[in-house]
């Protein structure tokens, strides 16, 4: 899972290379030598109180991390602990002690991005938790691409990868574009460039209806209903959103 945003990731391994469009370039901190991935009953509130002078939550319950540091932020990560007091799986809490993300994951972003926390299980599969704390996508994808460039084109869909193929889901986790191609680019509302093979791009809609064959050497977004692309002959062509192609 890659995360192309400035949000920190905290997990239970010393270094996690998060594979995917939404998780690259994040820090991970060591929490345990070996955590036990075990989902427990949800908790709504941590015991204890917020210490404003130290900017920490002081938690007397030894089942969870006892001194939770916010470091000037409104949210903090906290860990479950085992019988030896070692840190295990991780969740998110606010300064009132309210649990935002349940401590059932091996890593999590510390802030929501485009309305979602990205979480990861022990097999490095990625899922999404919304700001209400609801798991809308269980950890199952190789990558989730919460990229600003993609969301600026159409924020209603999210690119994901699974089994070496890319697709799109909606904010409820339902599949919008199935996993058929290795690379997909959203280039406009209801318009996706698909790569059939290197330097062979075509245009389709969200229903996977092919609008142009894969004849272009790269993809590009639509501006005012059209874009300029190049074919293998080296000539440039104007591609329109309805699939019409006109040589420049």
Secondary structure, 3 states (H helix, E strand, C coil): CCECCCCCEEECCCCCCCCCCECCCCCCCCCCCCCCCCCCCCCCECCCEEECCCCEEECCCCCECCEEECCCCCEEEEEEECCCCCEEEEEEEECCCEEEEEEEECEEECCCECCEEEEECCCCCEEEEECCCCEEEEEEECEEECCHHHHHHCCCEEEEEECCEEEEEECCCCEEEEEEECEEEEEECCEEEEEEECCEEEEECCCCCEEEEEEECCCCCCECCEEEEEECCCCEEEEECCCCEEEC
